[in-house]
């Protein structure tokens, strides 16, 4: 008989755009179940909305879930965001210092974060996609690194400074990244690798 620790499962996935962060029935084409033969007892930790893509952790480790979703135990997440236009340094500073967005009908001031422009050619190289300067006209890639995750927060933040989000990718959660992952790819890791990547131990 396996011990409870041996039964724990951990997966990293590059969630494609258009996929819901839920497990549908019968391999529904727009849910996580369509991407891999996951065990029945796993779930995603945190969410990416249907229009977003990037790193997602799938597990049945309740301790890990509690830790990562606890607002007191902050962990960094980095998003690569393609926005309309090119934000000025003043606008990037506004993102970093915190600004007011609408959350459930109330005005909420975002916590401080890190925001900077990205080199688009390096972004596409990391994504294993061809870089087209023409396609980048009147667009910019920015990196936003934060420790909170209100509903559609990053999209609301970029809209607030006048640069709507065109594409949103979660690049990393602490040290875990989408590097070497193709869109839709799933890899299984052991507990040690996941906990080390998240910079905490039980």
N, C-alpha and C positions, 0 to 999 in steps of 0.2 A: 504494500500500500504506500502510495506517495504521501509525503508530508505536505502540509499546507504550503510551505515555502516552495516546494518543487512544483506545485500546481500553478504558481503564479506565472502569468504570461505578459510579455511586453513587446509592443510593436511600434515602429515608427513608420509613418506613411506620408507621402507627398499627396495630399488631397487635391484632386483636380477641381477646377471651377465647374459648377453645375452639379456637384455631388453633395448630398445632404449628410450632415454629421449624425447619422442614426443608422440603425440596422433594420432594414425592411425585411419583408418576407419573400421567399422564393427568388432571391438574388435580384431584387428590383434594380433596374438600371441606373437609378439616380441616388442610391444609398451606398454606404460603405460596404455592405455585404456583397455588392456586385464586383468588388475589387479583389477580394481575397477570401480564402476559406477560414475565416475567423472562428474560434470556439464560441459557443453560445453564451458564455458568461462574461464576455469582455464588453467594454464601453469606452467611448472617447472621453478624454479628460480635457475640458474646455471645448470651445466651439469655434468653427470658422463658418461664416454664413455661406449660403449657396453660391454667391457671386465671388467668393474669395478662394484662394488656394494656398497650399504650403504645408508646413510641418504640423502633424497631429500625432498625439500619443494615444495608443489604444492599449488597455490593460484591464486586469481584474484585481489589481492591487488597491484595496480600499484605503490603506495607509497613504499610498502615493496620491490618490485622489484627494483625500482630506488635506494633505500638506499643500498640494499645488493650488487648490481652490480656496485656501484660507487667506483672506486679505492681509492678515498680520504677518504671514510668511511670504514676503515679496520675492518674486523671481522674475528675471528679465526676459522679455520677448522682443525680438527684433522683426520689424516689418519692412519689406521693400515695397514702396508705393509709387506707382506711375501716376503722375498728376498732370492736369492740364496747365500749360504755361510753365514759368520758372519762378519759384518762390525767391524772394529777396532774403538777405540775411536777417532783416528785421522781422519778416514773417516766420522764418525758422526759429528766431528767438522767442516769438510769441508762442509757438508750439512747445518750446522747451520750458518756458516759464509757467505754462498752464493757461488755459482759456475756458470760457464758459460754453458748454454745449447742452443740448436738451436731452435729458435722460428721464424717460417715463413721465414726460410733461413738466419736469422740474429743471431749473437751471443748475448745472453741476460744473464746478471748476476742476479741470483735469489736473492730475499731479504732475510734478516736474518730470521731464523726460529728456532724451537726447534726440536731436534731429539734424540731419545734414544731407547735402546733395551727394548723389552717387554717380560714379562714372558709368554711363549706360553701356559701354562696350564690355566692361567688367561684369555687369549684371547679366548680360546675355551670354557671356562666356561661362559664368557660373551655372546658368540654366541650360547650357548646351544648346543654345539657340543662336541662329544667325543674326548678327547686328546689322540693322539698316538705318544709317543716319537720316535718310529721307522720312522714315516712319517716326522719327523722334522730333519732327518739326512741331514746335509749340507744345512740347511735352518734356517732362523731367522725371527722373527717378530720385526719390529721397528715401533715406533710412530713418525710421522712427523706432527708438528703443525705449520701452516703458515697462511698468510693473503692474499695470491694472488693465482690465478688459471689459469695459462697459459695452453694451450692445451697439455694434457698428461704430465704436468710438473713433477709430482711426479715420474712417470716412467722414465723420462729423467734424473732426479736427481739421482735416485738410480743406473741407468745404468752408469752414469758419474763416480761414485765412484767404479765401477766394481762389483756391486751386482744387477743384473737385477731383476725387480719386477715379482713375480710369481702370486701374488694375491693382489688386492687393495680394501680396504674397507674404505669408509668415515664414521668414527665413530661419529663425532659430528660437529655441526655448533654452535659455542659459547656454550651455556648450553644445547642445544637440542642434544640428543644422540639416538643411536639405542638400548639402553638398553630397555629391555622388548618388543622389536619388533622382530617378526620372519621374516625370509626372505620372501619378497612379501607382507607383512602385511601393511595395510594402516589405520591410525587413524586420525580422524578429531578433531581439537582443536579450541578453540575460539581465538579471536584476542589478548586478554589479555595474554593468556598462550604463544602464539607465540612471542609476543613482549617482554615479560619478559624473555623468553628463549634466545632471541637474544640480550638482554640487551639494548634495546632502546625503547623509546616511541615517538609517533607522537606529 
